[in-house]
Amino acid sequence: MAHPYCDGIDRRGFFKVGSLGGLTLAETLRLQALSAAEIPAEKRNEVNCIFIFIIGGMAHQDMWDPKPEAPAEIRGDFTPIQTRVPGIQLTNILPRMAQVTDQIAILRGLTHTDPDHTAGYHVMMTGVHPGVGGNFNRNKQDNNVHPALGSMVSKVGGGNGALPPYISVPNFLNSGGPAFFGASHAPFVIESDPASPEFSVRDIVLPEGVATDRSQRRQGALREINRLEAAAEKASQTVQAVDVFQEKAYNLMTSQKARVAFDISRESPETRDAYGMTSLGQCCLLGRRMVEAGCRFVAIENGHWDTHRKNTMSLRDLLVPALDQGLSALLTDLKQRGLLDTTLVVLTTEFGRTPRINQMAGRDHWPQAFSIVMAGAGIRGGNVIGATDSQAAYVTDRPVTPGDMSATVLKLLGIDPDIVVHTPVGRPVQLANGGRPVHELL
């Protein structure tokens, strides 16, 4: 629920960002700046990331890794089709993606050991197995025992635009939190579906009815309050005469660039239709607008892929069409705008689905082998890395761990995955937890 605004709003409430767990926007900006001061400028670059996470587990054999020679109960109901790249086949529910395979790399050898959704979220969002200890709460969304990739980018990669460095849409992603990095590196969460006619981004644009002159008067009053506070507390090192971070928060809220980035209605009807008027399609379009405005890491959640029942119907009629249209439109749009070389696009999930179709015409959880897709940021398109056996059950060539995926994302964003950070108790922790970048992508 959006926070109400009125003439009597208090000075702290004006900058409140509910999506950041109780921190004000000014406090968040201040903490991020303190962290960024630790990072040498040469470790940052201009590559941003759109990270699409499929909640529930994509059925790899029904999409990215078809097995047409397998028995019917293994291969499923979909047939392989030829793509833009000779030798690469997808299934017939991905006709649009088949036309952009020259832009993508398919990693068919992802593998880990967590068949549980919650643990699967964590290992794929962070690259780190959550472990069996008591410090991992499976019933809590923000259950990170290691920072999520977006929080790593926020902490180590800094920001280069008018927007926060890490944004999540249309929800907070499970295990998408900052862990020991602290709340200042949590995502700014857009808790609204951009496919909805009522879509809006709270806490960024000044509330309707607050005119420019009133806003300016309020800002002037805020400066005066800060001046009086500083005079009363000038001995304190934590209170300054002018709070530049509250100023930055105000500037973000009144920034024309921020308003434009989040105003998806500025896109032409033709462009919106090209992405598809679905949650995933419009999230992809909003993601493009956000990286265009300088956000370094946009996490997109798309759910309901847990196809224990009616796998064929669910994929064919409900799930894959929006992905096929939205992702292919995103890649095409980025390329046409000259943004693909500076935007890494990742399509991932917590695990795959079982080789054998169950008695409810569905597929169950299967982390031993599955596929993800990557594109942009210098990745060599038309590329398949890794392979599974004849039943898509086990990796037979070039296994890739979640840690390897994390290291690859960081490397492509200009961040050294071997950087060592420290927990609040001083324990050294490597960002990618020993994962190694997938060099075949480059």
N, C-alpha and C positions, 0 to 999 in steps of 0.2 A: 504494500500500500504506500502510495506517495505521501511524503510529509506535507502537512498543511502549511500554508504561509498566510500571514496576516500582517497588518500594520504594526502589531505589537511584538513581532518576532524578535527574539533576543539575538545578540551579536554572534554567539556561538552557533545557535540554531540555523542562522543564515547559511553557514558553511557546512552543515551536517550532511554526510553522505552515508545513508543507511546501509548501502550495499557493501561498505567496507568495515562491517562489524563494529560500528560504534565510533570509529575514528572520524574526526572532521576531515574534510578535504584538505584544509590547510595543514593539519597535523600529518596527513599522509604525504603531502608534497614535501614537507620539512624533513621527514624521516627518509624519504627517497633521495633527497638531495644529499643528506649526510652519507648515505650508502654510496651514492654515485661518486662522491668525492674520493672514495677509496679506489676507484677503477681508473687505470690509465686510459687516456683518450684513445691511444692506438688500438685498444682492445674492442673498440666500437666500430661498426660500419653501417652501411645504409640498407642492409637486407632486413626485411621484416617477414613475419610468418603468419599465415592463416592455417590454423590447426583444427581440423574437423574431426570430432570424436563421435563415432557411432556407438551409442549406448545399447548394449545387449549382445553384441557379437555378430559381425558379418559372416554369412555363410560363404566362405571363400570358394568352395567347389561349385557354387551356384552363380558365381560372379567373375572372379579374377583368376581362378585356377581350375578350369573345367577338365573333367576326366571322362570324355565321351566313350572310351573303351571299357569303362568299369560297368559292373552289373547295375541294373536299374535302381536297386535300393541304395546304391552308392552314388551314382552319377546324378540322380534326381531327374526333374522333368524338363530342364532347360538344355538347349543345344548350343554348341559352339558356333561362333560366327567369325569371319575374317575381319581384320581391322585395317587401319591405315598403314600399319607396319607389317609387312609379310612375315609370317611365322609366329606372330602374337595373336592368340585367340582369346576372346571374352565370350560370355554367354549372350544369348539373344535378348536378354532383358537390359543390356547396356549398349543399345545401338548408337547413342550420341557419344558415349565415351570411346566407342570403337573408332570414331572419326578423329579423335585427338590423341590416340596412343603415341603419336610421334612426340608429344609433349610430356609424357609421363614415364616414370619408372615404376614397375610393379615388383615389390619385394615379396616373393612367395615363400620365403623361409623363416618368417617370424615364429618364434617359439619361446614359451616359458612354462611354468608348472602350476599356475594358479587357476583352477576352474571356477572359483568363486567370483561373482561379479565385483564385490567390493575390493577384494585383493587384486583382481584384474585391473580395475580402474587405477589403483595405486601404482602398480608396476608399470603400466603403460603411460601414465601421466608423469611419472617421476624417473622411471628407469631403475627403480629400486624395489626389491621384494620387501613387503611390509614386515615380514618376520612373524614368528609365533609368540612373541612376548606380549605382555599386557599393555603395551603402549599403543596398540592399534585398535581403535574402536570401530567395529564393522557396522555399527548402527548410526554413525555420524558422518555427515557429508564432508566436513572439513577435518578429515582424519589423517592428514599427512604426517608421516614420520620422516619424510624427506621432501624438500621443496619440489613443487610441480615445475615443469619446463617453463611455463610463463613467468613464474616467480623467479626462476634462475635468470631469465632474460631481464626482468625488471631489476634484479639485484646487480647483475654483472654487466649487462648490456646497455644499461642506461636507456634514455629516451631521446628522441630527436624530432619531436613535433609538439603540436598543441594539445595532444591527447595523452592520457595516462599510458604508460608503456605496456600494460597488460590489461586486456579487456575480455570479458566473457559474455556471450550472448547465446540464447535468450535466457539462460539460467547460470547459476554457479555449477560448474562441473564437479562431480564427485572427485575427491583427491586432487582438486585444482588449487589447493591452498599453499601458503608459503612455509609451513612448518616452522623451523627455528629461525628463518629469516625475519619473522615478525609480520604483523598485520600491514605494515607499510608496503609490503610486496605481494599482498593479496590482489586478486583481480578487481577492477572496477566492473561490477556486474550490471548489465543492461537487462533488467528483469521485465522484458517486454518483447513480444513477438513482432518483428518487423513486417510480417505478412498481414498483421491486423490493421484495419482502418484506423484504429485508435492508438497506433504505435506512437510512443514518445519516450524520451530518455530523461528520467528524473534527475534532479540535482545538478544538471548541467546548464539548462536554459533557465533564465529567470522566470518565475511564475507569471502566468498570464495575469494582466491587470497591474503589474508593477511597471510603471512607465519609466522611461530612461531618466527623466529628471529626478524622480523619486529614488531610483537606484543610485544616482550620483550623490544625492543628498545623504543617503544611507552610508555610502562609501566614505564620504567626508566625515560623517559622524564617527564611523569606525576608526578612521585615522586619528581623530581627536581623542577617542577613548584610549587608543593605543599609546598616544603621546602622554596622556595623564597616567596610565598604568606604568609607563616607563619611568616617569618622574618619581612615582611613588616607590618603585622597585628597582631603581637603577643600580643598586648594589648586586642584584641577581644577574648571573651570567645567562640565565635561561629566558629572560624577558628582555627584549630589545626595544629601542625607541620606535622603530618601525618594523612591524612583523611582515617581512617580505613574503613569507609563505601564505599568509592570509591574503596578501595582495595577489599572489599567483593564483590562489583559489578563486578569488573574485574575477581575475582576468580570464581564467578558464571558463567560468560560468557566463561571462559576457563576451567571450571570444567569438567573433564572426566565423573563424575557421572551424571551431568546434561545433557551432550550430550547423554550419553547412555540412560537415562530415556526418553528423547524425541525422540530418534531414533527408531521409531516403526518398521523400516525395519529390525531390528535385530531379530524380532520374526520370527519363522519358518513359511513357507507357510501353514503348517498344522494348526498351532495355529491361524493364521489370518483367515483362512477359517472357523475354528470352531466358531469364533465370528461373521463371516459374513462380506463380503466386502461391508458393508453399512456404512453410516455415524455414526449411533448409535452403530453398532457393533464395529467399529474401535475406536470410542470414549471410549467405555467401556474397550477395551484392553489398550488404552493409559492411561485411568484412573488407571487401575491396575498397570501399570509401574510407574505412578507418586506416588501413595501411597507406592509402594514398595521402592521408592527412598526417602520417608519421607515427601511428601506433606500431610498436615493434612486435607485439604478439597478440593475435586475436584468436581466442578459443571459441569454437562453435559446437554446441551440443545438439545432437539429433538422436532421439530415443525410440524405444519400442521395437527394437530389432531382436528381441529374445524369442526366437521362433521355435519354441518347443512344440507348438501345434501349427498345422496348416502352413508349413514353410513355403510351399510353392505359391499359394494364394497371397500370403503376406508379402513376399518379395515382389511378385509380379504386379499385384494390384495396388498395394499400399505403400511400400517402402522404396523400392529401387527407382521408380520413375522420377521422383523428386530429386534423388541423388544424381541420377544419370543426367538430368537436365541442368540442375544447379551447378554441379561440379564442372561439366563440360562448358557451360556458359562462363563460369568464372575463369577457367584457363584461357578461353578464347578472348574474353574481355581484357584480361591482364596482358595478353600478348599484343592485342591491337593497340593498347594504350602505352606500350613500351615498358610495362611494369613487371613482366614475368621474370626478367633477369634479376630484379631486386625484391622479388616476393617468393618465399618458399611456401608451397602449398603441401600440406600433409593430410592424408585421409587415413585414420587409424581407428582402432576398436580395442576392446579388452581381450578378446580371444576369438577363435573361429567356432565352427560348429562341427558336430560329430560326422565322421564319414558315412555312417549308416543312418538312414531315415528311420525314425522310431514308429511305434504303433499308432501314434497320433498324427502321422504324416508331418512330423516336425524333426528338427535336428537339435541336439542338446549341446552343452558347453564342451569346447575342445581347445585347450591352450597349446597342445603339442605342435600344431602347425596351422598357420593362417597367413593371410596376405594383407599388406597395406600398400598405399600408393603415395608417391612423392613426385613433385614437379617444381620447376622454376629454380631460381637462385643458382644457375649454372649446372643444374642436374642434366645429365645426358638423357634425352627423351628416347622413346622407342626401345626401352631397355627392360629386360626381365632379369632379376637377380634371384638366384636360389630356385629350388625345385622341391616338390614333394613326391612321394611314391604314387603308385597307380591308383590308390584310393584316397589321396589327399590327406593321409593320416599322419605321416611323419616326414620330417625334413630329410631329404637325401643329398642336398647340395646347398652350400653356403647358408648355414643357419645364422639368423640375426636375432640377437636378444633385445629386450626393451632397453637395456643399457646402451647397446650399440645404436639403437634408434635415437636415444637422447643425445648421445655423443655426436651423431650425424647432424641433428637439428642444430645443436650448439655450434658446431664447426661451420656449418653453412651460414649461420648468422654472425660469424666472425668472433665467436667466443671459444676460448680454449676449454675443451671438456675436462682437461686435467687440472684445472684451477682448483685449489684447495681452499675451502671456506671453513669457518669454525662455528660450532654450536655455542650456545650461551655458556656452557661449562668448559669451553675451550677445546673440545674434541675436534680434531681435523677431519674433514669430510670432503671427498672429491665430488665435484659436481655430477659427473656422469657415472660415478660408482664403478670405475674400471672399464666402462663400455668403450668400444673403439669405433670410430667413424667408418661407414661403409664406403670404401674408397672406389668401388666399382661404379658408384653413382656419378662420379665426376669425369 
